[in-house]
Amino acid sequence: MQAQPISGAPAQPLAPASQPIDAHPLEFTGSGGEYFRVWIVNVLLSVITLGFYTPWARRRTAQYFYSHTLVADSPLEFTAPQGKMVKGFVLLVLITLAYNIAANTGQDTAVGLFLLAGAALAPFIWASAMRFRLGATRWRGLRLQFNARWKEVYIASWPVFALALVWFGVFFGLQMLSPELSDVLQAAEEETRKPRMPAFTPAMGGLLLLGLVLTVLCFIRLEYNYKSLLVLRAQLGAEHGRWKPVYMDFVKIWLATVAVFIVCVVLVSVIVSVLAGGSMALAAASSKQMGLWMFVILMAAMVVGVFVLFLASAPARAYREARMFQLMWNNIGAGQIARFKCNLRSTGYVWLRLKNMLFTLCTLGLYRPFARVSEYRMKVQSVTVYVKGGVEQVAGRMVRQQQGGLGDALADAAGLDLIG
């Protein structure tokens, strides 16, 4: 006989309901006027101290931007010890002075050793700076950590060493294609005779073009390796970063950036040509002062030529920055508990950058803090974080899971901006 359930007995537990997902748009509460006061003090004290105020200026800047950046209604904190930042800056200054002394006194062996050591230590310095940066970032009592092993860092840095091999091969190939090049280099070292300059052949041009293409691909691969390693080995509580982009995503952004740059160069060249044509017509109408006008036109052309590439590259650089920001924040997360969504518009960011450049030039640089705040605000407020299970519960659980750790002392020696 089948037993009947006892009246009033507790029911069997149901399957847990799916956890709610809360959306929290990031906010930035700072203003250009507030940051201007921080910025102008930093500039004046850096000038008075001949640059030795730099680590204090960097810390004040980071603290301002962090404290006004709200993630799920809670501000970030920048807690880096000032002493470590000062030590990193002093170390960088001493290394730079030693290298300049060696270079200016003709100590070629020492210069070569400096360059070799710099190439070998570059991955170590990058990883140390990332460990310091993340270790100095706090949110609701949670400390970010970067836990990549040194073996992983150096494996990710293989494009650096591949780049050296590429240009060693290019240089060797040029010598094979043009033996006269060896005579030019030898004469440059001896300074005793003037050698015959080698003829530039299509094969040499093709080899140089191949070297440039491989160089760009190596830089793209290095950027991809470092960003992916930074996200995957970042840790918040017990949660590791989640990464979805692939290498070709980075290549597509670079190709699109090159296309934008070419379009900008064409547009700027057309505008310059129209202005130059008008000046030539004006000069032709005043034949008596033709010599003076030609001098003015040539001087103006030289000045304009210096700024053409800078102006043409500005939209492309802003476009690449916006596209890379979109790619990163639309494809990363924190374990299975948080993901991000970015709605930054590339065209809007490019126009903001151009407006900021114009105002900065017109104000002789005084608009720079306002420009920096406006660009930072546009990027931050385009991001929304989606948290699974509620912020309070998730944050409390991660605080209990958090392991101890200290930031790395080489921090500022990498010279990386704390605020993008």
N, C-alpha and C positions, 0 to 999 in steps of 0.2 A: 504494500500500500504506500502510495507516494505521500511524503510528508508535506503538509501545508505550511506556508509561511506564517510565522507567529504575528499576530496583529500588534502593530506598534513597533516592530523591530526595525532597526535602521536599514534603509534601502542600500542596495549595492552601489559602490562609488561609480559615478559616471566618468566617461572619458574627459580629460581636462579640456576645457574650452580653449580655443585658439587665443593666444595672448594679443591684446590690442597693440596697434602700432600708432604711436603719437608722432605728429609732424611738428618740428620746431625750427622755424626760419632763424638763421643767424642774424644778429643785429650788431650795428656799430654805433655807439652813442657819442663818439668824439666829434669835434668840430675843427675846422681850419684855424679859427681864431685861438682856440685853446692850444693846439699843437704848435702854432706860430710862436707862442711864448716859450715853449720847450725848445723849439728849433733855434730861435735866435740866441738863446742863452748858450746852447751847445756850440753854435758857430762862433760866437764871441770868445768863449773860454777856450775853444780849440785853437783859435788864432793867437790868443794871448800866450797860451802854453806851447805854441809851435807844434800842435797836433797831439800832445801827450794827454789831453783831456779826452781823447777819442773813446777809450773803453767806458768812461763814465757817461759820455754822450750816447753811446750805443745802448747802454743799460737803461738810461732814462727814456730813450725812444721806444725800446722794446716794452718797458713797463707801461708807457702811455697807451700804445696800441693794444697790448694784451688786456689791460684793465678795462678798456672800452669795447672789447669784443665779447658779446654775450652769446653763449652756447646753451640753449634750453634755459634762458633767463639767468644764467650764472656766468660771471666773468671769468676769463682766463687769468692766470697769474704767471708772471715771469720771476723766478726765484733764484736766478743764477748768482752765486757768490761774486761780489765785486773783485775780491782778491784774485780769483782764477782768471777773470777777464783781463785784469791788469798784467798778470804774469804772461798770459798768452800774447798780449800786445807788445810787451817788452821783449819777449823772445823773438817775435816777428821783426821788430826794429833791429835787434842785434844781428840776426841772420842777414837782413837786408844790408846793413852797414858792412858786415864782413864780406859779402859778395861784391859790393861796390868797390871796396878797397882792393880786393883781389883783381877785379876787372880793370880798374884804373891804374894799377901798378904793373900790369902785364904778367900777372901770375896765371898763365894759361892752364897749368895743371890744377891749381886750386879752383879756377872757374869751372873746369870740366868736372871736377869732383862735386862741386856745389850743384851743378845741373843734374849730374847722375843721381846724387842723393835726393834732390828735389823730386825727380821722376819716380824714384823708388818709394819715397815717403808720401807722395801725393795721396794715394788711397788711404793710408793710415791717418793723415791729417783730415781728409774728408770724413771718414768714419768717426773720428774723435769729435769733430765739430757737430756732426749729427747727433752723436750720443749726448753731447753737452746741451745742444739746443732742445732736444726732446726731454732730457732729464730736468731741464730748468722750467718746463711747462707744466702747470698744474690746472686742474679743473675739478671743483667740488672735492678737493682733497686727494684726487687721483693724479698720479705722476706718470707722464708718458715715458717710455723707455725704448731704446734702440739696442736690440740684442743680437745683432749680426756678429758672427765669428770672423776673426781676421782672415781665415782661409776663404770665406764667402766674399769678403770685401775685395781681396786680391783677384779672385776668379772673376768677379764682376768688373774689375778694372782692366781686363785683357785688351780692350780697344786702345788704351794708352800705349801699351807695348806694341800692338799691331801697327799703330801710327808711326812709331819709330822705325819699324821694319819697312813700312811702305816708303818712307822718304830715304832710307838707306838704299832701297832698291831703285828708287827714282834717280838718286845721285849716281849710283853705280851705272845705271843704264845710260844716263847722259854722257858719262865718260866713255862708255863703249861706242855710243853713236857719234861723239865728237872728241877725238883724242886731243884736239887743241885746248879743250877745257882744262885738262890737267896742267898744261903750260901756263894758262892764265892763273890758276890757283897757286902754282909754284912761284910764279913771278910776284904775285901779291904778297907771298910770305917773304921772299928775298928782297923785294923793293929795289932791284938792281937793273931791271930792263923792262921795256914795254912790249908785251907779247902781242901777237896778232889775234884779234878777237875772232872766236869761232863763228862760223855761219850757222844761223838758226834754221833748222830743217823742219819739214812737216812731222817727221817721226819724233823729233824732240818736243814739238808742240803737243803731239798726241800723248806722249809719255807724261808731260807735265799736267795735261788735262786729266789723265787717268789718276795721277797722284792727288789732284784736287778733289776729284769725285770720291775716291777712297777715303780721303781725309774727312769729308763731310759725312760719309756713311759711318766712319768710326766715331765721330762726335755724336751723331744721332744714337748710335748703339750705346755709347757710354752714358748718355743722358737717360736712355731707357733702362739700362742695367741699374744705374744708381737710384732712379726713382722707384723702380719695382722693388729693389732690395730695401729701400727706406720704408716703403709701405708694408711689405711682407714681414719684416723683422721689427716693425714698431709694435709696441705692446701697451695696452691700457688695461690695468688689472691683470686678469688672466686671458684677455682677448687679444688675438693677433690681428694685424691688418689683412684685408682682403683686396686682391688686385686682379683686374680683368683685362686691361689693355694689352695689345700685342705690339711687336716691333713695327709692323707695317702701319699701325695707327700713327706712330711718330713720324714715319717717312712721309705719309700723306700730308700731315700738317706742315712739314718742311717744304714739300713740293708746292703746296698752296701758298706758303709764305713767299717762296721764290717768284711765283706768278704775280702775287700782289706787288712785290718789289719791282718787277719789270714794268707792270702797268704804271706804277707811281713814277718810275724813272722817265717813261715816255711822256706822261702828263707834265711833269716838271720841265722836261726838255722842250716841249711844245710851248709852254708858258714863257720860258726863258728866251726861246727863239723869237716869239712874238714881241717881247719887250725889247730884245736886241734889234729886231728889224725896225721898230719904231724909233729907236735911238739913232740907227744908221740913216733913216730918212730925215730925221731932224738935223743930223750932221751934214747931210748932203745939201739941205736947204740953206745952211750957213757955211758956204764954201770958204769964206775968209777965216773961219775959226775951225777948219777941218782938222788941223793938227791937234788942237786942244781937245776936240771931241773924241778923236781916235784914242788919245791917251786916257781920257775918262772912261771910254767904252772898254778898253783893254783892262784897266784896273778893276772896273766893275765886274767884268767877265771873270777875272781871277778870284775875286771875293765870292761871286755867285757860285763859281765852280766848287769852292770849298764846301759850301752849304748844300749843294744839290744832292750829293749822296746822303748827307745827314738828314735832310728833309724827306728825301725819297725813301729812306730806310725806316723813318719813324712810324709810318702807318703799318709797314710790314712787321716791324718788331712788336707793335701793339697788337696786331692781328694774331701773330704767333702766340703771344702771351695769353690772349683771351682764349684761343682755341686749346692751348695746352691746359689752361685752368679748367675749361669745360670737360676735357677728356679725363683729367685726373678726378675731379669731384663727382663725375657721373659714373665712375667705374671703381670706386674704392669703398671700403666699409670697415667696420670693427667686428670681426668674427661674424656671428649670426644675429647680433643684437642691434646693430646700427648700420645704416647705409645713408648715402648722401645723394642729393639731386641738385644740379646747377642749371639755372636758366639765364646765365650771362649771355648777352648778345654781343657778338664780335664787332658789328658795325657801330653799335653804341659806344663800346669801349674805345674803338679807334677814334671816333669823333671827340670823345672826352679827352683822349691823349693829345690830339691836335690842338684842341682849345687850350688845354693846360700848357702846351709848349708855347703857343702864341702869347698867352698872358705872362708866362714866366720870362720870355724874352722882352716883352714890353715893360716889365717891372724890374728888369735887371736881376732876376733870380729871387726876388722877394715873394713871389707867388708860389714858390716851390712847395712850402708846407701845405698850402691849400690844395695844390694839385695832388700831392701825395695822399692826403686824407680823402679827397673825392674819388681817386682811383681805388684806394683800399676799400672804401665804403661800397662802391659799386660791385667789387668782387665778393666781399664778405656777404652782403645782403642778397646776393644771387643764389646763395647756398641754403638748402634746407636739409636738416638731419632728421631721419626717421628712426625712432627708437622703439624696439619691440619689448613690451612688458612694462612700460612706464619708466620715466627718468629716475624717480626716487628709488624704486626697487632695484633697478639696474645699477645705479651709482653706488648704492649701499652694498650690494653684493660684490662689486668690483673692488671697493675699498677694502673689504675683508680678504679678498684674494690677492691684494697687491703685495709684491715682494719688495724688499729693500734694494737700494742701489744708489750710486753716486754718479754725478756727471763727470765727464772727462776733463782733464786740466788743459788740453790743447785747444779747446773752444775757439777763441777769437783768432788764433794763429792762421786759420784757414781763410780769413778775410771774407766770410760769407755774410750777406745781409740777413739780419734776423727778421726783418719785415720785408716782404716781397713787394 
